[in-house]
Amino acid sequence: IQVLGSGCPTCKKLHELTVKAVEELGLNEQVEYITDVSKIIEMDVMSSPVLAIDGKPVMVGFLPDIEKIKSLITEAKQ
């Protein structure tokens, strides 16, 4: 699971919420925080923050609540 962003407060908050969501779901997943713009471009997305699971963007450009993050992770892991 990766959070990609510029390092702005919104991106940092998404990373914090994603780490918390993974803990609440009881998953043994690492949450990477990537600020390398070339990685964002490689995913072919033009806005941040980005929540990516298994290298695929599942949420782009906004900060959802923790329940939405948990549902995105759960759906992607099925």
Secondary structure, 3 states (H helix, E strand, C coil): CEEECCCCHHHHHHHHHHHHHHHHHCCCCCCEEECCHHHHHHCCCCCCCEEEECCEEEEECCCCCHHHHHHHHHHHCC
